Amino acid sequence: MLIGSRSRILVNQLCELIGEHGQVSESVDAELARIEITGVLPASALLARIGVTVLDESPSLTIAANLPALSEVASKLKRLAVPEYRTAEAWDTNSASWHATNSIHLAGAYRLKNFDALYVIRSADDIEMGTVAIGNAQLVKHIANLWANDPLAGYHSRSGSVVVPLGADLPGLYGRALSLCSGRAPREIVEHRMLHYPSVPRDVANTVFTQLLQ
């Protein structure tokens, strides 16, 4: 949601509370309203009066600590018989890219094309049963790399950020936990074909990585 009347009212209320002890700014990031406070934060009781709750614990770490193991997510994906398709591409876990294939009889991630693209994974059990598991583009890539013991996400210590290949955003709440650290959407580094989640504390990154590796 773009900045609208509700956020502007909140900004005005925060300015009144903070006075000369800080500064309030508003912006839009990934089409979401973002309000930043620098300086002295008003007392929690005063903030509560205008509908703002201050969390004592990191919401990022709370989400990260409650994430399921990626293998558990893979096991619970919807499965169906191998559908008809015109062309297929296999996810290459080494180069982090799609490559045309004539067969989907190996475990891994595939992009099946008919009229639309369908993203699937196939485990050894799927191959035996003649099934595929349905996911989205990001999820199947990370699951395939989990099976290959070659995770796509890494930590860049100098910038304090998590980096992944472009197009391999962390799926669902895995990515949400990292984005909440900065309150910003991940940024593309096109020249390096990378995506990075800025300002991620190492403990949050490690907690997310633990679930991505299980």
C-alpha positions, 0 to 999 in steps of 0.5 A, a space after each residue: 500500500 502506498 503512503 496514504 492518509 493513515 500513515 500520514 496521520 501516524 507520522 504527524 502523531 509520532 512527530 508530536 510525541 517525539 518533538 525535538 528529541 528525534 526525527 520521523 521520515 516516511 517513504 515507500 519501499 516495494 509499494 509498502 509504506 515505511 516510517 523511520 524514527 531516529 533519535 529518542 523513542 517515546 515511551 511504549 505507553 505513549 506509542 500504544 495510545 496511537 496504535 504502535 506496539 514496540 516489540 522487545 524481541 526481534 520479530 525477524 528472529 522470532 519468525 526465523 526460529 519458528 520456520 519449518 525445515 525446508 525438507 518438511 516443506 518439500 514433503 508436504 507439497 501437493 503431489 500429482 501424476 506427471 502432467 503433459 508438457 511440451 518442453 522441460 528444463 532442469 534446474 542446474 544446482 551448480 550454475 543456478 540456472 535452467 537448462 533444457 532437458 529431454 527427461 525428468 527421470 532424475 531427482 531435482 527441480 523442473 520447469 515444465 512448459 505447456 501453455 504456462 510454466 509449471 514448477 515442480 520437484 521430483 524426489 526418488 519417491 516421486 520418480 518411483 510413484 510417477 508423481 511430481 510435487 508442485 511449488 513456485 519458482 523460488 521454492 523448487 530451486 532451494 529444495 533442489 539445492 538442499 538435496 544437492 547439499 549446495 545451498 543457494 543462500 550465503 552470508 556476506 560478512 562485510 555488508 552484513 547481508 544475505 545473498 542469493 542468485 538473482 531469481 532465487 529469492 528465499 521463499 515465503 517466510 524464509 525471506 520475510 524473516 530476512 526482510 524484516 531485519 531492515 524493513 526493506 525488500 531485497 535489492 537486485 545487483 544485476 551486474 553480479 546476478 545477485 539479490 541481497 537482503 541488507 542489514 541481517 544480523 548473523 544470528 538471524 541468518 544462521 537460524 534461517 540457514 539452519 532450516 534451509 539445510 534440513 
